[in-house]
Amino acid sequence: MTMRIRTRWLPGIICVLFALVAYPAAAAANSAGTIYTQEGRAPAAQTPGAAKTASLAGGCLHSLALRSDGTIWSWGDNYWGELGDGTTISRAEAVPVKSLKGVSGIAARNCNSMALLSDGTVWTWGVTIPSASDAYPYPGPAPVQVKGNFGQAFDGVIAISAGMEYYLALKSDGTVWAWGRNASGQLGDGTVSDYYDYHYSPSQVTGLDSVIAIAAGGSFGLALKSDGTVWEWGGSFDDEDNPAPRPTPFQVKGLDGVTALTAGLQHGLALRSDGSVWAWGHNDKGQLGDGTTTLRSVPVQLPGLANVVSLSAGDDHNLALDGDGTVWAWGANRSGQLGDGGTTQRLSPVRVQGLDSVTAVAAGDYHSLALRRDGTAWGWGDNQGGQLGDGSYLDSPVPVEVQGLDRQSPETLLYRVAGPILDFDATRVLFYYGKELWLYDRVNHAQIKVAEAESIYTLSRAELSAEGVVYTDRQKTSYWKDGAVRRSWEGAYLFDANGNFAVLGDSVVDLTTGSSRDLPNAAFYRDMHNRFDLSADGTVAYTLSAQPSEIYVSLPDGTMKTIGLTSPGDSAYFGVLMDGTDLLYSAVTQDSAGNTARSLRLRSSDGRVTTIATDSFASSDYAADPRQSYRIENGWIAYRTYDEAAKRWRLDVRTPDGVTKHVYTAPVGASRTDKPITILRLAPDGTIVYADQNTTYVYASQAGKVVAAFNESGELDYREHVASSQDGVEYRLLAWYLLDGSLLYGVRL
């Protein structure tokens, strides 16, 4: 999806990325510093290129990789949000799951994904079941923390496993916990539920202790105890047509000395300490590997495998990693998931072609993955969702290398707070939790409650000022600073804040002194940022509430300036933006025949007017946010225009010296009303952030090139920081961020 234009309305979603660059370019300075997490711990420094893939997991049409730096990368189908990147855009190459760090384990099955963090918490994403009364699932594209009953903490977990719409977790005390669907008794709590009765909070599997490993099958669970025995519960293997629920664990007969286990859709595998592999359950595709298609209710040994070090089961196929680094596979092979170059099912293990020095394997539902000692990942089998990660959507009966895992993510997670982030600066993060407004101190790593609203619906707007927080609750706006509300205004709505000033109703207020001055005939109302611009010194430029005709500028000393229609044919001005004392605005002109057009004009402090561009005009332009069409910052001007002859939108930038540079031309086919190009940001160094279709681009005007592109949720933004050199000279620095809900990232451009 396209990154959203920044809004600081409370229901808004925010996320941040970070990079520091000095401007102008000639004054570049190194300003590396410690970035702290919310808990006040500095993240471990990562050497570029040092992180390597540590483990893999496969679902139905998607794949996951856990890297040594504790981050997750994903690729494949994303219809249900199973990639966890905040979107539902499928990827044929690996992309990072930005919102998680410190990950120690991953799991996947069907259209679901799981992550275990080093703090013992569990996170899931993908197919989401909204409620017991609404059985229709919906996409859950961002990781959500698993909570206990009544929102209590669920932690202390050391291992996870994903089944078909249910999950297992092993705690450090040796107990097993389960949640999700329970139609076959797969939660192991002694009960069986209707299929549509979804259990959202984990409950303990009864009768199990001293467990050291777990595996979730299609609708059954497995547990390995410290004494080498295996225990099972859930759907029965005894009847292929009518499996009977078994809601409490029982010991699997004929197995001891087991060191590892895995579970397929309707079969189980166990690895014994002597390197032998044992299997039981359904066998219609040869998934038990015993040379037959006979169902086995008691485990049987696979012939020909004697030095196995790890196992992984897909729906109806399996992988075994031999101690010599080779991989063996058996079972279903319709999509080439056995990697033997063909698509014929195999009743006994065959060697996967072209792979050696393998250190880990993972079977997806219908595809397979392997990790080699050199850190490269390989996939084979079904690829209709792009889950092989080779950049294509073609099945492959032999291993192909996963692309993109050697990249370094430009994003670093800085903070995760309890609710949506509303605003932030160099030292503070303002966020909303329930009906409470909170401020996080980035320097002292402390959280302070600013306000508690009457309800979750009444706190309608909040922003940071230079020294405090200003917010509107119902019909009252308050200014909070240093732990207390300093002053309030009844019946005044907060429209915008900048520096120590705010536009409240039809007035501009100095928050520190409480003094105010009226803005005659302003008549602002919500979402009318297209009508005015507020600078940090309290200057306000605006147009009237009726059809715009003139520009009004209210200066800090109370002086009101009016800029009338100065050129022949001018009929209205609107969309005024300020850059110091310069004004950028739209002018509507009309010729003698009644034809209208729009021109973008720059009015300098000396009164000189320069036409930047001309364009066609539509009455809907009056209500549009001008910042999507043009912006001005530090002398730079970015603007979009429509080429009627070519039927294409284009984006250009004008330098402080008055030189115009072409930035981007949209594809042919967009009409005048489509407006596919949206300007999202213009930084003081001329960097432009703009969006077209589902992609957001970052264009460095001084270098004359695109330096980054994003296909992710959230919105790019920057903040200015002030740093001093050893000789005392101050540098103004730009820090780039990405905001997405309750997450704040730093971005390297």
C-alpha positions in Angstrom: 0.0 0.0 0.0 1.1 3.6 -0.4 2.6 5.2 2.7 0.1 7.5 4.2 0.4 11.3 4.5 1.4 12.1 8.0 -1.5 13.0 10.3 -1.4 13.5 14.0 -5.0 12.7 14.6 -5.1 10.2 17.5 -6.5 7.3 15.4 -3.6 7.7 13.1 -0.9 5.1 12.6 2.8 5.9 12.9 6.2 4.2 12.5 9.8 5.6 12.2 13.1 5.1 10.4 16.4 6.8 11.3 19.5 8.2 9.5 21.6 11.3 10.2 22.9 13.5 7.5 24.1 17.1 7.8 23.0 19.8 5.3 24.2 21.5 3.3 26.3 18.7 1.8 29.5 20.7 2.3 28.9 20.7 6.0 28.5 17.0 6.4 29.4 15.7 9.9 29.7 12.4 11.5 27.1 12.2 14.3 27.0 8.6 15.3 25.5 8.2 18.8 23.9 5.6 21.0 20.3 4.9 20.2 18.3 3.5 23.1 15.4 1.1 23.2 12.4 1.9 25.3 13.8 -0.2 28.1 16.9 1.9 28.1 19.3 -0.7 26.8 21.6 0.1 23.9 21.2 -2.4 21.0 24.2 -4.4 20.1 26.2 -2.9 17.4 26.0 -4.8 14.1 28.8 -4.8 11.5 27.3 -4.4 8.0 27.2 -7.8 6.3 27.9 -9.7 9.6 24.4 -11.0 10.2 23.8 -14.5 8.6 20.8 -16.7 8.4 20.5 -19.0 11.5 17.3 -21.0 10.8 14.4 -21.3 8.4 10.7 -22.1 8.5 8.1 -22.7 5.9 4.3 -22.3 5.7 1.8 -23.0 2.9 3.0 -20.4 0.4 5.5 -18.4 2.4 8.9 -18.8 4.1 10.8 -17.3 7.1 14.4 -16.9 7.9 15.9 -16.0 11.3 19.2 -14.1 11.1 22.0 -14.1 13.7 21.2 -10.4 14.5 17.8 -11.5 15.9 15.8 -10.2 12.9 13.3 -12.1 10.7 13.1 -12.0 6.9 10.2 -13.4 5.0 9.1 -14.0 1.4 6.3 -15.6 -0.6 2.5 -15.1 -0.6 1.2 -12.4 1.6 -2.6 -12.5 1.1 -3.2 -13.0 4.8 -0.3 -10.9 6.0 1.8 -13.9 6.8 5.1 -12.1 5.8 4.6 -9.8 8.8 5.9 -6.7 7.0 2.7 -4.7 7.7 1.3 -5.2 4.1 -0.5 -7.8 2.1 1.9 -7.5 -0.8 3.5 -10.8 -1.9 7.3 -10.9 -2.3 9.3 -13.2 -4.4 12.5 -12.2 -2.6 13.2 -11.8 1.1 12.1 -8.7 3.0 12.5 -7.8 6.7 9.9 -8.2 9.4 10.7 -4.7 10.7 8.6 -4.7 13.8 10.5 -7.5 15.6 14.0 -7.7 17.0 15.7 -9.9 19.5 14.1 -13.0 18.0 15.4 -16.4 19.1 13.0 -18.8 17.3 10.5 -18.9 14.4 7.7 -21.3 13.2 5.2 -21.3 10.4 2.4 -23.5 9.0 -0.4 -22.9 6.6 -0.9 -19.1 6.4 0.4 -18.3 9.9 3.8 -17.3 11.3 5.2 -17.3 14.8 8.2 -15.7 16.5 9.8 -16.3 19.9 11.7 -13.3 21.4 14.6 -13.5 23.7 12.5 -12.1 26.5 10.3 -15.3 26.3 7.3 -13.6 24.7 5.5 -15.0 21.6 4.2 -13.1 18.6 2.0 -14.3 15.8 0.8 -12.9 12.4 -1.1 -14.1 9.3 -4.7 -15.5 9.3 -6.5 -13.7 12.1 -9.8 -14.9 13.7 -11.6 -11.8 14.9 -14.0 -13.3 17.4 -16.1 -16.4 18.2 -19.1 -14.6 16.8 -17.4 -13.8 13.5 -15.8 -16.9 12.0 -14.6 -15.3 8.9 -10.8 -14.7 9.1 -9.0 -11.6 8.0 -5.4 -10.7 7.3 -3.2 -9.8 10.2 -0.1 -8.4 8.5 1.7 -7.1 11.7 3.0 -9.3 14.6 0.8 -9.3 17.6 1.9 -10.4 21.1 0.2 -13.5 22.5 -1.4 -12.6 25.9 -2.8 -14.8 28.7 -6.3 -14.6 30.1 -7.5 -11.1 30.7 -4.5 -9.6 29.0 -2.0 -11.0 31.5 1.6 -11.6 30.4 2.4 -14.8 28.6 6.2 -15.3 28.8 8.9 -17.7 30.0 8.6 -19.6 26.6 11.7 -21.4 25.2 10.2 -23.1 22.1 7.3 -22.7 19.7 5.5 -24.7 17.0 2.7 -23.8 14.6 -0.2 -26.2 13.6 -3.2 -25.7 11.4 -4.8 -22.7 13.1 -3.5 -23.6 16.5 -0.2 -23.1 18.3 2.0 -24.7 20.9 4.5 -23.2 23.3 7.0 -24.8 25.7 7.9 -23.0 28.9 11.1 -23.1 30.8 9.5 -25.1 33.6 8.8 -28.0 31.1 5.1 -27.3 30.7 3.3 -27.1 27.3 0.7 -24.5 26.5 -1.7 -24.3 23.5 -4.3 -22.0 21.9 -6.4 -21.8 18.7 -8.9 -24.2 17.4 -9.8 -27.3 19.4 -12.2 -29.4 17.2 -9.9 -32.5 17.6 -8.7 -31.8 21.1 -5.4 -30.5 19.8 -5.2 -28.0 22.8 -4.7 -31.0 25.1 -6.7 -29.6 28.0 -9.2 -32.4 28.2 -11.8 -30.7 26.1 -13.1 -30.7 22.5 -14.7 -27.6 21.1 -16.8 -26.7 18.1 -14.6 -25.8 15.1 -15.7 -22.2 15.3 -14.9 -21.9 19.0 -11.4 -20.3 18.9 -9.4 -20.2 22.1 -7.4 -16.9 22.1 -5.4 -17.3 25.3 -3.0 -20.2 25.9 -4.1 -22.9 28.3 -1.8 -25.6 29.8 -1.8 -29.0 28.2 -2.8 -31.4 31.0 -0.6 -34.2 32.4 2.7 -33.1 30.9 5.9 -32.0 32.6 9.7 -32.3 32.0 9.1 -31.6 28.3 12.1 -30.6 26.3 10.7 -30.3 22.7 7.3 -29.9 21.0 5.8 -30.3 17.5 2.4 -29.2 16.2 0.9 -31.2 13.4 -2.3 -30.6 11.4 -4.6 -31.2 14.3 -2.5 -33.0 16.8 0.4 -32.2 19.1 3.6 -34.0 20.1 5.9 -33.6 23.1 9.3 -35.0 23.9 10.0 -35.5 27.6 13.5 -35.5 29.2 13.3 -39.3 29.6 13.2 -39.7 25.8 9.5 -40.7 25.6 7.1 -39.1 23.2 3.5 -38.0 24.0 0.7 -37.3 21.7 -2.8 -35.7 21.7 -5.4 -34.4 19.3 -6.7 -36.0 16.1 -6.3 -39.8 15.9 -4.3 -41.7 13.2 -6.3 -44.9 13.6 -9.1 -44.1 11.2 -8.2 -42.3 7.9 -11.8 -41.2 7.3 -13.1 -40.4 10.9 -10.2 -39.5 13.2 -11.4 -39.5 16.8 -10.4 -36.6 19.1 -8.0 -37.4 21.9 -8.0 -34.3 24.1 -5.4 -35.5 26.7 -1.8 -36.6 26.1 -0.9 -40.3 25.9 2.5 -42.0 25.4 3.4 -43.1 21.9 4.2 -46.8 22.1 7.5 -48.3 21.0 9.5 -45.1 21.2 12.3 -44.3 23.7 15.7 -42.7 23.5 14.2 -40.0 21.3 16.2 -36.7 20.8 14.0 -34.8 18.4 10.6 -34.9 16.7 8.5 -33.2 14.0 4.9 -33.4 12.8 3.2 -33.3 9.4 -0.4 -32.9 8.5 -1.4 -36.4 9.7 1.9 -38.1 10.6 4.7 -37.9 13.1 8.5 -38.5 13.0 10.9 -39.1 15.7 14.7 -39.1 15.7 16.5 -41.5 18.2 19.9 -41.0 19.7 21.4 -43.6 17.4 20.5 -41.5 14.3 17.6 -43.7 13.2 14.2 -42.2 12.1 10.8 -43.6 13.2 7.4 -42.7 11.7 3.7 -43.3 12.3 0.4 -42.0 11.0 -1.1 -41.6 7.6 0.9 -42.9 4.7 -1.1 -42.4 1.5 1.7 -40.4 -0.1 4.5 -42.6 1.3 5.2 -40.0 4.0 6.3 -42.6 6.5 9.1 -43.6 4.1 8.9 -47.4 4.9 8.4 -48.4 1.3 4.6 -48.7 1.6 1.4 -46.6 1.7 0.1 -48.4 4.7 -1.2 -46.4 7.7 0.8 -47.1 10.8 -0.6 -46.5 14.3 2.6 -47.7 15.9 6.0 -46.1 14.8 8.1 -48.0 12.3 11.8 -47.5 11.4 12.7 -46.0 8.1 15.2 -48.2 6.3 18.4 -46.6 4.9 18.7 -43.7 7.3 21.1 -44.1 10.2 23.1 -40.9 10.6 20.3 -38.3 10.7 20.9 -35.2 12.9 17.6 -33.3 12.3 14.1 -33.7 10.7 11.4 -31.5 9.3 7.9 -32.5 8.1 5.7 -30.7 5.6 2.1 -31.7 5.0 2.8 -35.0 3.3 6.6 -34.9 2.7 9.7 -34.9 4.9 13.3 -33.8 5.1 16.2 -35.5 6.9 19.6 -33.9 7.4 22.4 -36.4 7.4 25.5 -35.8 9.5 27.5 -35.5 6.3 25.6 -32.4 5.3 23.4 -34.0 2.6 19.6 -33.8 2.6 17.2 -36.7 2.1 13.5 -36.5 1.3 10.4 -38.7 0.8 6.6 -38.6 0.4 4.5 -36.4 -1.8 6.3 -34.8 -4.7 3.6 -33.2 -6.9 5.4 -29.8 -6.9 8.9 -31.2 -6.8 9.3 -30.7 -3.0 11.6 -33.7 -2.7 14.2 -32.0 -4.8 15.2 -35.1 -6.8 14.6 -33.4 -10.2 11.1 -35.0 -10.7 7.6 -34.9 -9.5 7.0 -38.6 -8.6 6.2 -39.4 -5.0 8.8 -41.5 -3.2 8.0 -44.2 -0.7 11.6 -44.3 0.5 14.1 -41.5 1.1 16.0 -40.1 -1.9 18.8 -37.6 -1.9 18.1 -33.9 -2.7 20.1 -33.0 -5.8 22.9 -30.5 -5.7 23.1 -29.8 -2.0 25.9 -30.4 0.4 27.3 -28.7 3.5 23.8 -28.2 4.8 23.3 -27.2 8.4 19.5 -26.9 8.8 16.4 -27.9 6.9 12.7 -26.8 7.0 9.7 -28.3 5.2 6.9 -26.0 4.2 3.5 -27.4 3.5 4.4 -28.1 -0.2 8.0 -26.8 -0.5 11.3 -27.3 1.1 14.2 -25.1 2.5 17.8 -25.7 3.4 20.5 -23.6 5.0 24.1 -24.2 3.9 27.2 -23.6 6.0 28.1 -20.5 3.9 24.9 -18.8 5.1 23.0 -19.2 1.8 19.4 -20.4 1.9 17.9 -22.7 -0.8 14.4 -23.7 -1.7 12.6 -26.2 -4.0 9.1 -27.4 -4.7 5.9 -25.4 -4.9 6.5 -21.7 -5.7 3.1 -20.3 -6.7 3.4 -17.7 -3.9 7.1 -17.0 -4.5 8.0 -18.9 -1.4 11.2 -20.3 -2.9 12.5 -16.7 -2.9 14.4 -16.9 -6.2 12.5 -13.9 -7.7 10.1 -16.1 -9.7 6.8 -17.9 -9.2 7.8 -21.1 -11.0 8.0 -24.5 -9.2 11.4 -26.0 -9.1 12.2 -29.7 -8.6 15.8 -28.9 -7.7 17.1 -26.3 -5.2 17.4 -22.7 -6.1 19.0 -20.0 -4.0 16.9 -17.6 -2.0 17.6 -14.0 -3.0 17.8 -10.9 -0.8 19.0 -12.5 2.5 22.4 -11.0 2.1 20.9 -7.5 2.1 21.0 -5.2 5.2 17.7 -3.7 6.2 17.8 0.2 6.1 15.5 0.2 9.1 16.3 -0.2 12.7 13.5 -0.6 15.3 14.1 2.1 17.9 10.9 2.0 20.1 7.8 -0.1 20.6 5.3 1.7 22.8 2.0 0.6 24.2 -0.2 2.4 21.7 -0.2 4.5 18.5 2.5 7.1 18.3 1.1 10.6 17.7 4.2 12.8 17.6 7.9 12.7 18.3 11.1 14.7 18.3 14.7 14.3 19.2 14.0 13.7 22.9 10.3 12.7 23.2 7.7 10.2 21.9 4.0 11.1 22.4 1.6 8.1 22.3 -2.0 7.1 23.1 -2.9 4.1 25.2 -6.6 3.3 25.9 -7.9 6.7 26.9 -4.6 7.9 28.3 -2.0 10.2 26.7 1.6 9.3 27.5 5.0 10.9 26.9 8.1 8.8 26.6 11.4 10.6 27.5 14.0 9.2 25.0 16.9 10.7 27.1 16.0 9.4 30.6 14.0 6.4 29.4 11.0 7.3 31.5 7.2 7.3 30.7 5.0 10.1 32.0 1.2 10.1 31.9 0.1 13.5 30.4 -3.7 13.1 30.5 -6.6 10.8 30.9 -9.6 11.5 28.6 -13.3 11.1 29.5 -13.4 8.2 27.0 -11.4 6.7 24.2 -13.4 8.8 21.7 -13.1 12.3 23.2 -9.3 12.9 23.0 -9.4 14.0 19.4 -6.0 15.6 18.8 -2.6 15.9 20.5 0.8 17.3 19.4 4.2 18.1 20.9 5.1 21.7 21.3 8.6 22.9 21.7 8.4 22.5 25.5 5.3 20.5 26.3 2.2 18.8 24.9 -1.0 20.4 23.6 -4.2 18.4 23.2 -8.0 18.6 22.8 -10.4 16.6 24.9 -14.0 17.2 23.9 -14.4 21.0 23.6 -11.4 21.9 25.7 -7.7 22.3 24.7 -5.0 22.1 27.3 -1.3 22.8 27.4 0.8 20.4 29.6 4.4 21.0 30.6 6.7 19.4 33.2 4.1 17.2 34.8 1.1 19.6 35.0 -1.5 21.3 32.9 -0.4 25.0 32.7 -3.5 26.5 31.0 -6.6 25.5 29.2 -9.0 27.0 26.6 -12.7 26.1 26.7 -14.5 25.7 23.3 -11.2 25.9 21.4 -10.1 23.1 19.1 -6.5 22.4 18.3 -5.7 22.6 14.6 -1.9 22.7 14.6 1.1 23.3 16.8 4.6 24.5 15.8 7.3 25.6 18.2 5.6 27.2 21.2 2.6 28.3 19.2 -0.8 26.7 18.3 -3.8 27.5 16.1 -6.8 27.1 18.4 -10.1 27.8 16.7 -9.8 31.2 15.0 -6.8 32.3 17.0 -3.1 31.7 17.3 -1.9 31.2 20.9 1.5 31.5 22.5 1.4 28.4 24.7 4.1 29.7 27.1 2.4 33.0 28.0 -1.2 32.3 27.1 -1.4 35.4 24.9 -3.4 35.1 21.7 -4.4 37.1 18.6 -7.4 36.6 16.4 -7.3 35.4 12.8 -10.2 37.5 11.3 -12.6 35.6 9.1 -10.6 32.4 9.4 -13.5 30.1 10.4 -11.3 27.0 10.4 -12.8 23.6 10.9 -11.3 20.1 11.2 -9.1 18.8 8.4 -8.6 22.3 6.9 -4.8 22.2 6.8 -5.2 23.2 3.2 -6.4 26.6 4.4 -3.4 27.8 6.5 0.2 27.3 7.4 1.8 28.0 10.9 5.5 28.7 11.4 7.5 28.2 14.5 7.6 31.9 15.3 3.8 32.1 15.4 3.3 33.6 11.9 0.1 32.3 10.2 -0.7 32.6 6.5 -4.2 31.6 5.5 -7.1 32.1 3.1 -10.8 32.7 3.9 -13.4 30.0 4.5 -15.4 31.0 1.5 -14.0 30.6 -2.0 -10.4 31.9 -1.6 -9.6 35.2 -3.1 -6.8 36.8 -1.0 -4.0 35.7 1.3 -3.8 36.9 4.9 -0.6 36.9 6.9 -0.8 37.4 10.7 2.6 38.3 12.1 3.8 37.7 15.7 3.6 41.4 16.6 -0.1 41.4 15.7 0.4 43.1 12.3 -2.0 41.7 9.6 -0.9 41.8 6.0 -3.3 41.2 3.1 -2.0 40.1 -0.3 -4.7 41.0 -2.9 -5.1 39.9 -6.5 -2.1 41.5 -8.0 -1.9 40.3 -11.7 -4.4 40.8 -14.5 -6.8 37.8 -14.8 -6.3 36.6 -11.2 -9.5 35.4 -9.6 -8.4 33.6 -6.5 -5.4 32.5 -4.4 -5.4 29.4 -2.2 -3.1 26.7 -0.7 -0.6 29.1 0.8 2.6 27.7 2.4 5.4 29.6 4.1 9.2 29.3 4.0 10.5 32.0 6.3 9.1 35.2 4.8 8.5 33.6 1.3 5.1 32.4 0.3 4.2 29.6 -2.1 0.6 29.5 -3.3 -1.8 28.6 -6.1 -3.3 31.3 -8.3 -6.4 30.8 -10.4 -6.5 32.9 -13.5 -9.3 33.4 -16.0 -9.1 34.7 -19.6 -11.6 36.8 -21.5 -13.3 33.6 -22.8 -13.8 32.3 -19.2 -11.2 29.6 -19.4 -9.5 28.9 -16.1 -5.9 27.8 -15.3 -3.8 27.4 -12.2 -0.3 28.7 -11.7 2.1 28.0 -8.8 3.7 31.2 -7.6 6.5 32.2 -5.2 6.2 35.5 -3.5 9.5 36.7 -2.0 9.8 38.9 1.0 10.5 41.9 -1.3 7.2 41.4 -3.0 8.6 40.0 -6.2 6.4 37.2 -7.7 7.8 34.3 -9.7 5.6 31.8 -11.6 7.1 28.3 -10.9 4.7 26.3 -13.1 1.3 26.4 -14.8 -1.3 23.7 -14.8 -5.0 23.0 -15.5 -7.5 23.8 -12.8 -10.4 22.0 -11.3 -12.7 23.3 -8.6 -11.8 20.3 -6.4 -8.3 21.7 -6.1 -9.6 24.2 -3.6 -10.4 21.5 -1.0 -7.2 19.4 -1.7 -4.2 19.5 0.6 -1.6 21.6 -1.2 1.2 19.7 0.4 0.4 16.7 -1.8 0.9 18.9 -4.9 3.8 21.2 -3.8 6.1 21.9 -0.9 8.7 24.5 0.0 11.5 24.1 2.5 14.8 26.0 2.9 14.5 27.5 -0.6 13.8 24.1 -2.3 10.4 23.7 -4.0 9.0 20.3 -5.1 5.9 20.3 -7.3 3.8 18.1 -9.5 2.2 19.1 -12.8 0.1 17.4 -15.5 1.3 17.2 -19.1 -1.9 17.4 -21.1 -0.2 16.5 -24.4 1.6 13.5 -23.0 -1.3 12.6 -20.6 1.3 12.0 -17.8 2.0 13.4 -14.4 5.5 14.6 -13.6 7.4 15.7 -10.5 10.0 18.5 -10.6 12.2 20.3 -8.0 13.5 23.9 -8.0 16.7 24.5 -6.2 17.3 27.6 -4.0 19.3 29.0 -6.9 16.2 28.8 -9.2 17.4 25.8 -11.3 14.6 23.3 -12.2 15.4 19.6 -12.2 13.1 16.8 -13.4 12.5 14.1 -10.7 10.0 11.6 -12.0 7.4 11.0 -14.7 4.4 8.7 -14.0 3.4 6.0 -16.4 1.2 6.8 -19.3 -2.6 6.5 -18.8 -3.3 8.6 -15.6 -5.9 11.3 -16.2 -5.8 14.8 -14.8 -8.0 13.7 -11.9 -6.1 10.6 -11.0 -3.1 12.4 -9.5 -0.9 9.2 -9.0 2.1 11.2 -7.7 1.8 12.3 -4.1 4.5 14.5 -2.4 4.9 13.2 1.1 8.0 15.1 2.4 10.5 17.8 1.4 13.6 18.1 3.6 15.8 21.2 4.1 18.5 19.5 2.1 16.1 19.0 -0.9 15.4 15.4 -0.3 12.0 14.5 -1.6 9.8 11.7 -0.4 7.0 10.9 -2.9 4.6 8.0 -3.7 3.3 6.5 -6.9 1.0 3.5 -6.8 2.2 1.2 -4.1 5.8 2.5 -3.9 7.3 5.3 -1.9 10.5 6.8 -3.3 13.3 8.9 -1.7 15.0 11.3 -4.1 18.2 13.1 -3.2 17.9 16.3 -5.2 21.6 17.3 -4.7 22.8 13.9 -6.0 20.0 13.8 -8.6 19.0 10.2 -8.0 16.6 7.9 -6.1 18.3 6.6 -3.0 15.6 4.4 -1.5 12.3 2.8 -2.4 9.7 1.3 0.0 6.7 -1.0 -0.5 5.7 -1.0 3.1 3.2 0.4 5.5 4.0 3.4 7.7 5.2 6.9 6.7 8.6 8.4 6.2 9.4 11.5 8.1 12.4 13.5 9.3 13.4 15.6 12.3 16.0 18.2 12.6 18.6 17.8 15.4 21.3 20.2 16.6 24.8 18.9 17.3 28.0 20.7 18.2 31.5 20.0 17.0 34.5 20.1 19.2 35.2 23.7 18.3 31.7 24.6 19.4 30.2 25.1 15.9 26.6 23.9 15.7 25.4 21.6 12.9 21.8 21.1 11.9 21.2 17.5 11.2 18.4 15.5 9.6 17.3 12.3 11.1 15.0 10.1 8.9 12.4 7.9 10.6 9.6 5.5 9.6 6.4 5.6 11.7 4.0 2.6 11.8 1.4 2.4 14.6 3.2 1.9 17.9 6.6 1.4 16.3 9.4 3.9 15.7 12.2 3.0 13.3 15.4 4.7 12.3 16.2 4.7 8.5 19.5 4.8 6.7 19.2 6.5 3.3 
